[in-house]
Each structure stands twice: as structure tokens, then as C-alpha cells.
Amino acid sequence: MKEDFSEEVKKLISDYKKDDISYAKPVDFLLPRIEATKEEIEKDIINCENLKFTGKQQKDGETRYVMYFVYNSKKGRVYVVTFKDKIVIITAYPFGRRTLVRYRKRRFI
């Protein structure tokens, strides 16, 4: 099982506000992809209410956090974020029931 960095991310996020979120990709691309509104994304990131697991990556000279949000047994989302002067959402994508079962077996306990 991989190490969970959820507490570390929550501490980092607590220093930011909703206005401190920016996107690396166009918002018009991300929103239909994950079927969410901009406000829902910001609420998810700032509150971390449904955060189940967080992985840490070193890529391109920066630290990225892969945040897995699980809403129920059939729906979830993944956000890849990095922290600079703002929270930068690099990408976001949904995952469904089959992927949740696979991740539960391998990563989440």
C-alpha cells in the first residue's frame, strides 16, 4: 500500500482561499469532462470533505499531489494539483464503479 499524504495536503490547503485556485488547462475543457461546475471543484479542493487518498509525485521539478475524492460506491473524481503562490489544478478526471473497486483493492486499505 502506498503512503497517504492527505493530512499534508489539508495543511497546505488551509493556507489558501477559494480565490487562490487557478487552472493549468482551460476550464471549458475540464468542466464537461468531470461533469461539475467551477464552484463544485473549488468546494471539493478547499473543504477536502470526500478526500479518500492522496498520492505524491515529483515531476518536472515540482511536487504534485494526486487527490482521490470518493462520493459514493459508484462515483469519484481525481484532481492533480500543485502548490505555488496559488493552488494550481493541473488536471481532473472522473472515475466510476469499476475503477473504484480496483483502487479500493490496491490503494485504499
Helices and strands as residue ranges (DSSP letters): H 6-13, G 18-20, E 21-23, H 27-34, H 38-47, E 51-59, E 62-70, E 76-83, E 87-95, H 97-106
